[in-house]
């Protein structure tokens, strides 16, 4: 199957994909701020977490389902064109994510991963789980493996 866009159109489309300040990320930040949590955005920690809560020794990654291969999510379906390229790229992202999470845990950080698909229609549940996580009431493994589903 060939791409329905010309290379120039595809370049223009992909250049607009944002890596920071995404809608899900801003949603989580607003929710944390409203709950009284204060955080930092830029960090030199492994993986450059999206949100760092130094006081709670916790970090939050807000992952896009496609780019980080959220298992079982319809948004993580690989494109039909250039399958090998995309499979390698996504696999490298997943491997890097796992390595960064392991490094953070070794350094004593608690890690939460929020998937973009989990944000819709679950605001109160997410707020509760994140608050419990940050206050120490939920173990990091309960949050990382399947954070809000």
Backbone as a ProteinNet text record, in pm:
[ID]
protein_1_A
[PRIMARY]
XXXXXXXXXXXXXXXXXXXXXXXXXXXXXXXXXXXXXXXXXXXXXXXXXXXXXXXXXXXXXXXXXXXXXXXXXXXXXXXXXXXXXXXXXXXXXXXXXXXXXXXXXXXXXXXXXXXXXXXXXXXXXXXXXXXXXXXXXXXXXXXXXXXXX
[TERTIARY]
85.4	0	89.3	56.5	135.8	73.4	154.9	109.4	18.6	-91.1	-183.2	-134.6	-27.5	28.5	160	190.9	322.1	425.9	552.6	654.7	652.7	625.9	620.9	502.6	386.6	269.8	292.9	354.1	381.3	477.8	581.2	678.2	607.3	520.5	448.7	359.4	291.4	202.9	282.5	390.5	468.9	544.4	578.2	650.8	564	434.2	342.4	308.9	364.1	343.8	429.7	364.1	436.3	494.5	609.3	673.2	654	612.4	588.9	467.9	414.3	294	177.7	164.4	52.9	-74.2	-187.9	-315.4	-324.1	-287.6	-293.1	-198.5	-81.2	16.9	-35.7	-91.5	-145.7	-262.7	-345.2	-457.7	-407.6	-307.1	-252.5	-189.6	-117.6	-56.2	-161.2	-268.2	-375.2	-441.5	-461.7	-523.5	-434.3	-303.6	-210.7	-207.3	-200.7	-193.8	-319.3	-436.1	-561.6	-568.7	-501.4	-500.3	-394.3	-319	-221	-78.7	-55.4	79.9	158.5	284.1	372	479.8	519	605.7	700.9	794.5	887.8	864.9	893.2	873.3	1003.5	1108.1	1233.8	1323.9	1377.4	1456.8	1568.9	1677.9	1789.6	1789	1679.4	1666.5	1657.5	1688.2	1678.2	1539.3	1536	1408.8	1342.3	1398.5	1340.5	1190.1	1151.8	1009.6	932.1	804.8	720.6	693.3	676.7	646.6	732.1	799.8	882.6	830.6	798.6	752.9	862.7	958.5	1076.9	1040.9	947	906.1	856.6	791	735.7	826.8	940.4	1036.3	964.9	883.9	802.9	813.8	802.2	799.9	679.9	631.4	518.1	554.9	535.4	548.6	407.8	378.9	250.5	280.3	246.5	285.2	172.7	210.7	118.8	110	-9.9	-30.5	43	44.8	113.5	264.2	321	466.1	531.4	456.7	513.1	448.5	371.8	312.4	233.7	123.6	35.8	-34.6	-2	-53.9	-206	-269.5	-414.3	-492.1	-425.2	-493.2	-506.1	-626	-642.8	-557.9	-517.9	-435.4	-290.7	-252	-112.3	-89.8	-185.8	-175	-67.2	19.6	126.1	70.4	131.6	88.2	110.2	35.5	49.6	165.9	214.4	329.5	456.2	565.4	696.9	690.4	630.8	607.9	736.5	841.1	967.3	1024.7	1022.4	1072.1	996.2	861.6	781.7	795.3	800.6	816.3	947.4	1055.5	1186	1184.8	1125	1121.6	1043	925.3	841.6	906.2	966.2	1033.7	1149.3	1222.5	1332.2	1278.1	1164	1101.4	1062.9	1000.6	957.5	1077.6	1182.7	1304.4	1366.3	1372.7	1428.3	1343.3	1210.5	1120.8	1146.6	1156.7	1179.9	1313.5	1415.5	1548.3	1545.4	1477.3	1469.9	1392	1283.2	1204.5	1287.1	1361.4	1447.1	1554.5	1615	1717	1658.8	1541.8	1477.9	1446.9	1397.6	1366.6	1493.4	1603.2	1729.9	1775.9	1744	1783.1	1683.2	1582.4	1488.6	1366.5	1341.5	1225.5	1106.7	988.2	864.6	817.3	773.3	741.9	595.9	527.5	391.4	390	319.2	301.9	153.4	120.7	-18	-29.3	-120.5	-141.7	-245.5	-224.2	-315.2	-459	-480.1	-616.9	-686.6	-609.9	-670.4	-728.3	-700.5	-742.9	-891.4	-943.2	-1083.6	-1177.8	-1275	-1384.6	-1340.7	-1221.2	-1177.5	-1111.5	-1151.2	-1083.2	-1077.7	-1190	-1190.7	-1109.4	-1115.5	-1037.9	-888.9	-847.3	-706.4	-658.4	-740.6	-701.9	-680.2	-767.3	-755.8	-630.8	-606.8	-491.3	-361.9	-355.1	-233.1	-209	-313.6	-297.3	-247.3	-304.8	-258.6	-113.7	-79.4	57.2	155.2	121.8	212.4	223	116	121.3	176.1	206	267	169.1	41.4	-58.6	-68.4	-5.7	-8.2	135.8	165.8	301.6	326.6	451.1	481.8	445.2	461.9	430.9	282	197.1	54.2	21.7	104.6	78.2	142.9	265.8	339	279.5	246.3	203.9	74	-24.7	-152.2	-215.3	-171.5	-199.5	-344.9	-430.9	-565.9	-675.3	-645.6	-749.1	-787.7
-118.4	0	123.8	217.1	339	447.7	542.7	654.2	744.8	790.7	876.9	1021.6	1052.3	1187	1187.2	1301.4	1315.5	1329.2	1305.2	1322.4	1461.6	1562.5	1699.4	1715.2	1661.2	1668.3	1589.8	1471.3	1388.7	1461.5	1523.4	1599.2	1711.6	1783.2	1893.5	1842.4	1731.6	1672.3	1626.3	1552	1497.8	1606.5	1715.8	1823.7	1894.7	1874.3	1937.6	1850.1	1731.1	1643.6	1698.3	1734.2	1796.9	1691.9	1723.6	1633.6	1677.5	1799.8	1849.1	1941.2	1963.7	2046	1991.8	1860.1	1797.9	1814.7	1792.4	1806.1	1715.1	1585	1500.6	1548.8	1595.3	1643.3	1766.3	1858.9	1980.3	1945.2	1849.7	1806	1753.4	1666.8	1609.7	1719.7	1811.3	1920.9	2007.2	2040.3	2121.1	2047.1	1917	1836.5	1833.9	1815.2	1813.5	1949.1	2055.9	2190.7	2219.9	2182.5	2206.5	2126.5	2011.4	1928.1	1974.2	2078.9	2134.6	2082.1	2001.2	1949.8	2049.5	2070.1	2158.7	2073.2	2109.5	2022.4	2102.8	2032.3	2088.6	2018.2	2087.9	2028.9	1983.8	2059.7	2025.3	1953.6	1840.9	1759.7	1691.3	1667.2	1593.1	1448.4	1405.3	1267	1175.3	1046.6	953.1	956.7	966.7	968.4	1103.6	1202.8	1336.7	1331.2	1293.2	1280.8	1408.8	1392.2	1507	1593.7	1529.4	1600.9	1542.5	1629.3	1585.6	1650.6	1566.6	1613.8	1579.1	1668.7	1643.2	1616.2	1691.7	1676.8	1534.8	1475	1341.2	1233	1277.5	1186.1	1099.8	1166.9	1097.7	1166.9	1087.1	1140.3	1082.4	1158.7	1114	1128.8	1019.2	1020.6	1020.6	1113	1114.7	1066	938.2	874.7	872.6	899.9	882.6	733.8	684.9	541.5	491.8	569.4	526.8	524.2	632.9	646.9	554.1	512.5	427.7	290.2	254.9	122.1	72.5	138	97.3	-32.7	-139.9	-272.5	-275.8	-327	-343	-217.7	-108.6	17.3	31.8	68.2	85.6	199.6	294.8	405.7	364.8	244.5	203.6	117.5	115.6	37.3	97.1	10.3	55.8	93.7	190.8	227.9	111.9	112.4	5.5	31.1	153.1	183.1	182	139.9	136.1	62.5	-56.4	-133.7	-161.1	-198.5	-231.5	-109.1	5.5	128.9	159.5	157.6	192.7	90.2	-37.4	-141.4	-123.2	-95.1	-73.1	52.6	159.1	285.4	271.2	212.4	197.5	100.9	-8.3	-104.7	-36.9	50.6	123.1	217.9	280.9	368.8	289.8	173.7	90.7	44.6	0.3	-44.7	68.8	187.1	304.2	340.5	335.8	365.6	270.4	141.1	41.2	65.5	97.2	124.3	248.7	353.3	476.9	457.7	382.5	355.7	276.9	177.1	97.4	185.7	275.7	366.8	458.2	510.9	599.9	525.5	403.4	324.4	294	264.6	239	361.5	479.1	604.1	646.8	564.2	591.7	673.9	692.9	769	675.5	726.3	653.9	699.2	605.7	634.4	601.7	697.1	673.4	700	614.5	631.8	653.1	763.9	793.8	783.8	699	681.2	780.1	832.3	933.9	883.4	754.3	702.3	691	687.2	670.7	800.8	910.9	1040.5	1065.9	1019.2	1045.2	973.9	1046.6	994.3	928.8	957.4	897.3	1000	1125.9	1232.9	1209.3	1176.3	1162.6	1042.5	933.9	814.7	844.9	914.8	949.2	1041.1	1139.7	1232.7	1157.6	1064.4	986.7	900.2	828.8	739.4	819.4	931.3	1012.9	1069.1	1114.9	1167.2	1059.6	939.4	828.6	793.5	791.6	760.6	862.1	990	1094.5	1100.9	1064.8	1067.3	937.5	840.2	716.2	604.6	624.5	522.7	412.3	431.6	331.7	299.7	170.3	131	168.1	205.2	242	133.2	6	-100.8	-103.1	-60.1	-55.3	53.3	155.2	266.3	244.9	192.1	181.1	77.3	-41.5	-150.5	-118.9	-70.1	-39.2	73.2	196.4	304.6	334.3	338.4	386.5	304.7	187.8	105.3	-9.1
0	0	0	-82.9	-91.1	-5.3	28.6	110.5	27.1	84.6	11.4	8.1	81.7	81	4.2	-53.8	-116.3	-5.6	-35.2	69.3	132.3	53.4	106.7	202.6	166.1	253.7	382.1	369.9	487.9	580.8	525.9	606.2	681.9	612.1	675.5	789.4	764.7	866.2	988.2	966.2	1076.9	1152.8	1086.6	1154.6	1257.3	1248.4	1342	1462.7	1467.1	1582.6	1696	1806.1	1916.3	2010.4	2066.8	2161.2	2305.7	2324.9	2461.3	2459.9	2578	2593.2	2510.2	2508.3	2438.6	2520.7	2459.6	2528.8	2651.3	2641	2760.6	2870.8	2831.9	2930.1	3003.1	2929.7	2991.5	3083.7	3043.1	3125.8	3260.9	3258.7	3382.5	3467.8	3405.1	3481.3	3549.5	3479.2	3539.2	3654.5	3636.8	3741.3	3865.7	3846.9	3959.9	4030	3951.5	4008.5	4090.5	4036.8	4107.7	4237.4	4240.2	4361.4	4460.9	4426.3	4518.7	4501.8	4399.6	4376.4	4292.6	4330.5	4255.1	4191.1	4070.3	3992.1	3904.9	3845.4	3748.4	3615.5	3505.3	3373.8	3309.4	3323.3	3257.9	3357	3312.9	3403	3326.9	3396	3337.9	3384.9	3445.7	3489	3366.2	3383.3	3269.9	3207.5	3075.9	3004.7	2998.1	3065.3	3070.9	3098	3220.1	3252.9	3221.7	3186.5	3153.3	3275.7	3391.7	3515.3	3626.7	3702.7	3814.6	3942	4039.4	4170	4270	4281.6	4363.6	4509.4	4563.2	4703.3	4732	4635	4651.1	4592.6	4538.5	4474	4370.4	4287.9	4188.3	4053	3948.4	3812.4	3739.1	3641.7	3561.8	3414.6	3341.2	3196.4	3138.9	3047.9	2977.8	2836.6	2811.2	2685.8	2584	2459.4	2347.9	2315.4	2292.7	2270.9	2146.4	2039.5	1917.2	1936.7	1984.4	1990.7	2092.7	2194.6	2299.7	2303.9	2201.5	2182	2303.4	2329.7	2438.9	2399.5	2468	2433.8	2442.4	2339	2337.5	2302.6	2279.3	2248.5	2096.8	2048.9	1904.1	1847	1931.2	1883.4	1858.1	1901.3	1886.2	1762.4	1672.2	1549.3	1457.5	1406.5	1317.6	1181.1	1115.5	980.1	882.9	774.6	675.5	580.2	573	488.5	573.1	513.6	578.3	712.4	710.9	833.6	910.3	840	907.8	979.4	913.8	974.2	1103.5	1095.5	1212.1	1324	1287.9	1390	1465.1	1393	1457.3	1543.5	1492.5	1565.9	1696.7	1689.6	1808.1	1907.6	1857.6	1945.6	2020.1	1951.1	2015.7	2123.5	2097	2197	2321.5	2301.6	2414.4	2496.4	2427.6	2496.8	2577.5	2518.2	2587	2708.7	2693.6	2805.9	2922	2892.6	2997.7	3067.9	2989.9	3046	3135.9	3090.1	3168.9	3298.2	3293.1	3413.9	3514	3464.5	3553.5	3617.3	3539.6	3593.2	3700.7	3674.9	3773	3902.7	3890.4	4009.9	4089.9	4020.8	4089.4	4167.3	4114.8	4179.9	4287.7	4312.8	4420.4	4382.9	4254.7	4211	4194.3	4226	4198	4060	3977.7	3837.9	3808.5	3745.1	3695.8	3545.8	3472.9	3329.2	3303.1	3240.3	3205.4	3053.8	3006.3	2862.8	2814.3	2693.1	2639.3	2632	2602.9	2590.9	2726.1	2834	2966.5	3020.5	2956.2	3007.7	2984.1	2874	2841.5	2937.9	2989.9	3072.1	3202.7	3251.1	3376.6	3467.7	3457.2	3529.3	3679.9	3742.2	3887.9	3932.6	3856.5	3890.5	3881.6	3775.9	3759.5	3870.2	3904.8	4010.3	4140.7	4171.6	4294.9	4293.9	4184.5	4176.1	4181.3	4107.8	4111.3	4250.5	4316.7	4452.3	4547.4	4537.2	4621.2	4591	4462.9	4422.1	4480.6	4466.4	4511.3	4662.9	4732.6	4878	4936.9	4850.7	4897.4	4926	4897.2	4925.9	4822.5	4705.6	4599.6	4562.5	4550.1	4512	4366.1	4331.6	4193.1	4093	4129.5	4034.8	4000.9	4093.6	4066.4	3965	3958.6	3869.1	3733	3730.7	3605.1	3512.1	3563.9	3476.6	3402.2	3470.1	3409.4	3489.1	3464.9	3556.2	3586.7	3489.7	3518.8	3454.2	3409.2	3346.4	3435.3
[MASK]
+++++++++++++++++++++++++++++++++++++++++++++++++++++++++++++++++++++++++++++++++++++++++++++++++++++++++++++++++++++++++++++++++++++++++++++++++++++

